[in-house]
Amino acid sequence: MYANKKDALNVTFKSFMSNNIRKHLPAGYNHLVKDWKALERWRDPRYLLDKIGEEFVEAIGYMK
């Protein structure tokens, strides 16, 4: 799909939509959420309990 890693890392949104999404091609995503505060906060069960209480939340692919 891309000539090299640099090209893949610099793909524009428009190009990605045209070349992957609209053609229903698989795509890998790396490091998109590495700066999200949630990644740190969600590790604390007290934080989640405070935010969602006793609601049922399904965890898909959860690994402990």
Chimera marker file (.cmm) of the C-alpha trace (Angstrom):
<marker_set name="trace">
<marker id="1" x="0.000" y="0.000" z="0.000" r="1" g="1" b="0" radius="0.5"/>
<marker id="2" x="2.703" y="2.491" z="1.010" r="1" g="1" b="0" radius="0.5"/>
<marker id="3" x="6.210" y="2.592" z="-0.434" r="1" g="1" b="0" radius="0.5"/>
<marker id="4" x="7.845" y="2.765" z="2.983" r="1" g="1" b="0" radius="0.5"/>
<marker id="5" x="7.260" y="3.397" z="6.674" r="1" g="1" b="0" radius="0.5"/>
<marker id="6" x="7.752" y="7.151" z="6.319" r="1" g="1" b="0" radius="0.5"/>
<marker id="7" x="4.980" y="7.345" z="3.718" r="1" g="1" b="0" radius="0.5"/>
<marker id="8" x="2.663" y="5.308" z="5.920" r="1" g="1" b="0" radius="0.5"/>
<marker id="9" x="3.322" y="7.519" z="8.938" r="1" g="1" b="0" radius="0.5"/>
<marker id="10" x="2.653" y="10.694" z="6.962" r="1" g="1" b="0" radius="0.5"/>
<marker id="11" x="-0.575" y="9.682" z="5.248" r="1" g="1" b="0" radius="0.5"/>
<marker id="12" x="-3.237" y="12.376" z="5.227" r="1" g="1" b="0" radius="0.5"/>
<marker id="13" x="-6.755" y="11.846" z="6.497" r="1" g="1" b="0" radius="0.5"/>
<marker id="14" x="-8.152" y="12.358" z="2.990" r="1" g="1" b="0" radius="0.5"/>
<marker id="15" x="-5.757" y="9.810" z="1.517" r="1" g="1" b="0" radius="0.5"/>
<marker id="16" x="-6.465" y="7.307" z="4.273" r="1" g="1" b="0" radius="0.5"/>
<marker id="17" x="-10.209" y="7.633" z="3.735" r="1" g="1" b="0" radius="0.5"/>
<marker id="18" x="-9.850" y="7.223" z="-0.036" r="1" g="1" b="0" radius="0.5"/>
<marker id="19" x="-7.307" y="4.427" z="-0.039" r="1" g="1" b="0" radius="0.5"/>
<marker id="20" x="-8.332" y="2.355" z="2.976" r="1" g="1" b="0" radius="0.5"/>
<marker id="21" x="-11.726" y="3.107" z="4.439" r="1" g="1" b="0" radius="0.5"/>
<marker id="22" x="-13.717" y="3.489" z="1.215" r="1" g="1" b="0" radius="0.5"/>
<marker id="23" x="-12.091" y="0.364" z="-0.235" r="1" g="1" b="0" radius="0.5"/>
<marker id="24" x="-12.752" y="-1.591" z="2.973" r="1" g="1" b="0" radius="0.5"/>
<marker id="25" x="-9.070" y="-2.409" z="3.347" r="1" g="1" b="0" radius="0.5"/>
<marker id="26" x="-7.643" y="-3.347" z="6.735" r="1" g="1" b="0" radius="0.5"/>
<marker id="27" x="-5.428" y="-0.856" z="8.478" r="1" g="1" b="0" radius="0.5"/>
<marker id="28" x="-3.229" y="-0.924" z="11.545" r="1" g="1" b="0" radius="0.5"/>
<marker id="29" x="-3.118" y="1.905" z="14.037" r="1" g="1" b="0" radius="0.5"/>
<marker id="30" x="-0.126" y="2.514" z="16.276" r="1" g="1" b="0" radius="0.5"/>
<marker id="31" x="0.324" y="5.051" z="19.045" r="1" g="1" b="0" radius="0.5"/>
<marker id="32" x="-2.925" y="6.918" z="18.416" r="1" g="1" b="0" radius="0.5"/>
<marker id="33" x="-3.872" y="7.058" z="22.082" r="1" g="1" b="0" radius="0.5"/>
<marker id="34" x="-0.505" y="6.971" z="23.814" r="1" g="1" b="0" radius="0.5"/>
<marker id="35" x="-1.028" y="10.460" z="25.274" r="1" g="1" b="0" radius="0.5"/>
<marker id="36" x="-4.580" y="9.901" z="26.523" r="1" g="1" b="0" radius="0.5"/>
<marker id="37" x="-4.914" y="10.566" z="30.239" r="1" g="1" b="0" radius="0.5"/>
<marker id="38" x="-7.510" y="7.788" z="30.349" r="1" g="1" b="0" radius="0.5"/>
<marker id="39" x="-4.813" y="5.155" z="29.875" r="1" g="1" b="0" radius="0.5"/>
<marker id="40" x="-3.388" y="6.089" z="33.260" r="1" g="1" b="0" radius="0.5"/>
<marker id="41" x="-6.647" y="6.933" z="35.026" r="1" g="1" b="0" radius="0.5"/>
<marker id="42" x="-8.504" y="3.774" z="34.030" r="1" g="1" b="0" radius="0.5"/>
<marker id="43" x="-5.953" y="1.606" z="35.818" r="1" g="1" b="0" radius="0.5"/>
<marker id="44" x="-7.327" y="2.845" z="39.128" r="1" g="1" b="0" radius="0.5"/>
<marker id="45" x="-10.545" y="0.950" z="39.971" r="1" g="1" b="0" radius="0.5"/>
<marker id="46" x="-11.597" y="3.773" z="42.332" r="1" g="1" b="0" radius="0.5"/>
<marker id="47" x="-11.536" y="6.256" z="39.444" r="1" g="1" b="0" radius="0.5"/>
<marker id="48" x="-13.773" y="4.034" z="37.322" r="1" g="1" b="0" radius="0.5"/>
<marker id="49" x="-16.119" y="3.371" z="40.222" r="1" g="1" b="0" radius="0.5"/>
<marker id="50" x="-16.433" y="7.106" z="40.826" r="1" g="1" b="0" radius="0.5"/>
<marker id="51" x="-17.117" y="7.797" z="37.135" r="1" g="1" b="0" radius="0.5"/>
<marker id="52" x="-19.444" y="4.940" z="36.183" r="1" g="1" b="0" radius="0.5"/>
<marker id="53" x="-20.612" y="3.567" z="39.515" r="1" g="1" b="0" radius="0.5"/>
<marker id="54" x="-22.185" y="0.140" z="39.345" r="1" g="1" b="0" radius="0.5"/>
<marker id="55" x="-22.900" y="0.177" z="35.586" r="1" g="1" b="0" radius="0.5"/>
<marker id="56" x="-22.008" y="-2.937" z="33.605" r="1" g="1" b="0" radius="0.5"/>
<marker id="57" x="-19.157" y="-2.330" z="31.172" r="1" g="1" b="0" radius="0.5"/>
<marker id="58" x="-18.015" y="-5.058" z="28.809" r="1" g="1" b="0" radius="0.5"/>
<marker id="59" x="-14.246" y="-5.301" z="28.409" r="1" g="1" b="0" radius="0.5"/>
<marker id="60" x="-13.291" y="-6.888" z="25.112" r="1" g="1" b="0" radius="0.5"/>
<marker id="61" x="-9.751" y="-8.184" z="24.801" r="1" g="1" b="0" radius="0.5"/>
<marker id="62" x="-8.976" y="-7.338" z="28.424" r="1" g="1" b="0" radius="0.5"/>
<marker id="63" x="-5.665" y="-8.768" z="29.560" r="1" g="1" b="0" radius="0.5"/>
<marker id="64" x="-4.574" y="-8.588" z="33.161" r="1" g="1" b="0" radius="0.5"/>
<link id1="1" id2="2" r="1" g="1" b="0" radius="0.2"/>
<link id1="2" id2="3" r="1" g="1" b="0" radius="0.2"/>
<link id1="3" id2="4" r="1" g="1" b="0" radius="0.2"/>
<link id1="4" id2="5" r="1" g="1" b="0" radius="0.2"/>
<link id1="5" id2="6" r="1" g="1" b="0" radius="0.2"/>
<link id1="6" id2="7" r="1" g="1" b="0" radius="0.2"/>
<link id1="7" id2="8" r="1" g="1" b="0" radius="0.2"/>
<link id1="8" id2="9" r="1" g="1" b="0" radius="0.2"/>
<link id1="9" id2="10" r="1" g="1" b="0" radius="0.2"/>
<link id1="10" id2="11" r="1" g="1" b="0" radius="0.2"/>
<link id1="11" id2="12" r="1" g="1" b="0" radius="0.2"/>
<link id1="12" id2="13" r="1" g="1" b="0" radius="0.2"/>
<link id1="13" id2="14" r="1" g="1" b="0" radius="0.2"/>
<link id1="14" id2="15" r="1" g="1" b="0" radius="0.2"/>
<link id1="15" id2="16" r="1" g="1" b="0" radius="0.2"/>
<link id1="16" id2="17" r="1" g="1" b="0" radius="0.2"/>
<link id1="17" id2="18" r="1" g="1" b="0" radius="0.2"/>
<link id1="18" id2="19" r="1" g="1" b="0" radius="0.2"/>
<link id1="19" id2="20" r="1" g="1" b="0" radius="0.2"/>
<link id1="20" id2="21" r="1" g="1" b="0" radius="0.2"/>
<link id1="21" id2="22" r="1" g="1" b="0" radius="0.2"/>
<link id1="22" id2="23" r="1" g="1" b="0" radius="0.2"/>
<link id1="23" id2="24" r="1" g="1" b="0" radius="0.2"/>
<link id1="24" id2="25" r="1" g="1" b="0" radius="0.2"/>
<link id1="25" id2="26" r="1" g="1" b="0" radius="0.2"/>
<link id1="26" id2="27" r="1" g="1" b="0" radius="0.2"/>
<link id1="27" id2="28" r="1" g="1" b="0" radius="0.2"/>
<link id1="28" id2="29" r="1" g="1" b="0" radius="0.2"/>
<link id1="29" id2="30" r="1" g="1" b="0" radius="0.2"/>
<link id1="30" id2="31" r="1" g="1" b="0" radius="0.2"/>
<link id1="31" id2="32" r="1" g="1" b="0" radius="0.2"/>
<link id1="32" id2="33" r="1" g="1" b="0" radius="0.2"/>
<link id1="33" id2="34" r="1" g="1" b="0" radius="0.2"/>
<link id1="34" id2="35" r="1" g="1" b="0" radius="0.2"/>
<link id1="35" id2="36" r="1" g="1" b="0" radius="0.2"/>
<link id1="36" id2="37" r="1" g="1" b="0" radius="0.2"/>
<link id1="37" id2="38" r="1" g="1" b="0" radius="0.2"/>
<link id1="38" id2="39" r="1" g="1" b="0" radius="0.2"/>
<link id1="39" id2="40" r="1" g="1" b="0" radius="0.2"/>
<link id1="40" id2="41" r="1" g="1" b="0" radius="0.2"/>
<link id1="41" id2="42" r="1" g="1" b="0" radius="0.2"/>
<link id1="42" id2="43" r="1" g="1" b="0" radius="0.2"/>
<link id1="43" id2="44" r="1" g="1" b="0" radius="0.2"/>
<link id1="44" id2="45" r="1" g="1" b="0" radius="0.2"/>
<link id1="45" id2="46" r="1" g="1" b="0" radius="0.2"/>
<link id1="46" id2="47" r="1" g="1" b="0" radius="0.2"/>
<link id1="47" id2="48" r="1" g="1" b="0" radius="0.2"/>
<link id1="48" id2="49" r="1" g="1" b="0" radius="0.2"/>
<link id1="49" id2="50" r="1" g="1" b="0" radius="0.2"/>
<link id1="50" id2="51" r="1" g="1" b="0" radius="0.2"/>
<link id1="51" id2="52" r="1" g="1" b="0" radius="0.2"/>
<link id1="52" id2="53" r="1" g="1" b="0" radius="0.2"/>
<link id1="53" id2="54" r="1" g="1" b="0" radius="0.2"/>
<link id1="54" id2="55" r="1" g="1" b="0" radius="0.2"/>
<link id1="55" id2="56" r="1" g="1" b="0" radius="0.2"/>
<link id1="56" id2="57" r="1" g="1" b="0" radius="0.2"/>
<link id1="57" id2="58" r="1" g="1" b="0" radius="0.2"/>
<link id1="58" id2="59" r="1" g="1" b="0" radius="0.2"/>
<link id1="59" id2="60" r="1" g="1" b="0" radius="0.2"/>
<link id1="60" id2="61" r="1" g="1" b="0" radius="0.2"/>
<link id1="61" id2="62" r="1" g="1" b="0" radius="0.2"/>
<link id1="62" id2="63" r="1" g="1" b="0" radius="0.2"/>
<link id1="63" id2="64" r="1" g="1" b="0" radius="0.2"/>
</marker_set>
